[in-house]
């Protein structure tokens, strides 16, 4: 568990590191109230295959986001696609099939997937229980 915590800290620090200029551009006021986000079902957004919860949406900081997606067995949130932003995925629970540029890899809880910019990718739940994964992404301004 300690290794998992250290891995997550490293992942978040790499994904969320700010340059000095980005720090200066951030003029938002932060407080304990808006810096803590706890998942509650009444604040989730339903999807066709489950639901999602934004711990930090693109308006919270400078486009950096942290979202949890929950997907029913045998389903995918959408077909493989590509976009300018790169993404990290962290599997919290379940079994995922990660598609990247024509190849697939199946992995379970405490695994990460990385998708570079403009590479076709997708995630599908290939297990018999819900798939829960975190998505770490920075949207373009």
C-alpha positions in Angstrom: 0.0 0.0 0.0 2.9 2.3 0.7 4.3 1.7 -2.8 0.8 2.5 -4.2 0.7 5.8 -2.3 4.2 6.7 -3.5 3.4 5.8 -7.1 0.3 7.9 -7.0 2.2 10.9 -5.5 4.8 10.6 -8.3 2.1 10.3 -11.0 0.2 13.3 -9.7 3.4 15.4 -9.3 4.5 14.6 -12.9 1.0 15.3 -14.4 0.3 18.4 -12.3 3.6 20.1 -12.2 3.4 23.8 -13.0 5.9 26.1 -14.6 6.6 29.4 -12.9 4.6 31.2 -15.6 1.5 29.0 -15.2 1.7 29.6 -11.4 1.7 33.4 -12.0 -1.3 33.2 -14.3 -3.4 31.4 -11.6 -5.4 34.1 -9.8 -8.1 31.9 -8.3 -8.6 32.0 -4.5 -8.3 28.6 -2.9 -9.7 27.5 0.4 -10.3 24.3 2.3 -13.8 24.3 1.0 -12.9 24.3 -2.7 -9.7 22.3 -2.3 -11.4 19.1 -1.0 -13.6 17.0 -3.2 -15.4 13.9 -1.9 -17.3 11.6 -4.2 -21.0 11.5 -3.5 -23.5 9.9 -5.8 -25.7 13.0 -6.0 -22.7 14.9 -7.6 -22.0 12.2 -10.3 -22.9 12.6 -14.0 -24.7 9.6 -15.5 -23.2 8.2 -18.7 -24.6 5.5 -21.1 -22.4 2.9 -19.5 -22.1 4.0 -15.9 -21.2 7.4 -14.4 -18.4 9.8 -13.9 -17.3 12.2 -11.1 -15.0 15.2 -11.6 -12.7 15.6 -8.6 -11.2 18.6 -10.4 -12.8 19.9 -13.7 -11.0 22.0 -16.3 -12.2 25.2 -14.7 -10.8 24.4 -11.2 -7.2 25.1 -12.2 -5.7 25.8 -15.6 -7.3 22.9 -17.6 -5.8 20.2 -15.5 -8.4 17.6 -14.5 -9.0 14.6 -12.3 -12.0 12.5 -13.1 -13.2 9.0 -12.1 -15.1 7.0 -14.7 -17.2 4.0 -13.7 -18.1 1.5 -16.5 -20.5 -1.5 -16.4 -19.1 -5.0 -17.3 -18.6 -5.5 -21.1 -19.0 -1.8 -21.9 -16.7 1.1 -23.0 -17.3 4.8 -22.4 -16.8 5.4 -26.2 -15.0 3.9 -29.2 -11.3 4.4 -29.6 -10.5 8.0 -30.4 -7.7 10.6 -30.4 -7.2 14.1 -29.3 -4.4 16.7 -28.7 -4.2 16.2 -24.9 -2.2 13.3 -23.5 -3.8 11.3 -20.6 -3.0 9.1 -17.7 -5.4 6.4 -16.6 -5.2 4.7 -13.1 -7.3 1.6 -12.6 -8.9 1.7 -9.1 -11.1 -1.4 -9.4 -12.0 -4.0 -12.0 -10.3 -5.3 -15.2 -9.7 -3.0 -18.2 -8.6 -3.6 -21.7 -6.5 -0.6 -22.9 -6.4 0.0 -26.6 -3.4 2.0 -27.9 -2.6 2.5 -31.6 -3.9 -0.9 -32.8 -2.8 -3.0 -29.8 -4.4 -4.0 -26.5 -3.3 -4.9 -23.0 -5.5 -6.2 -20.2 -4.7 -5.0 -16.6 -6.4 -4.8 -13.2 -6.4 -2.6 -10.2 -3.4 -0.4 -9.4 -2.3 -0.3 -13.0 -1.7 2.8 -15.1 -2.1 3.4 -18.8 -0.6 6.4 -20.6 -1.8 7.8 -23.9 0.4 10.3 -25.7 -1.0 13.2 -27.7 -2.8 12.2 -30.9 -2.6 8.4 -30.4 -5.8 6.4 -30.9 -6.8 4.9 -27.6 -9.7 3.6 -25.6 -10.6 1.6 -22.4 -13.2 -1.2 -22.1 -14.4 -3.1 -19.1 -13.6 -6.7 -19.8 -14.3 -7.9 -16.2 -17.5 -9.1 -14.5 -17.7 -6.2 -12.1 -17.7 -2.4 -12.5 -14.5 -0.8 -13.8 -13.4 2.3 -11.9 -10.5 4.3 -13.2 -9.1 7.8 -12.8 -8.4 10.0 -15.7 -5.7 12.7 -15.4 -5.6 15.2 -18.3 -4.8 18.8 -19.0 -7.2 20.4 -21.5 -5.7 23.0 -23.9 -6.5 26.6 -23.3 
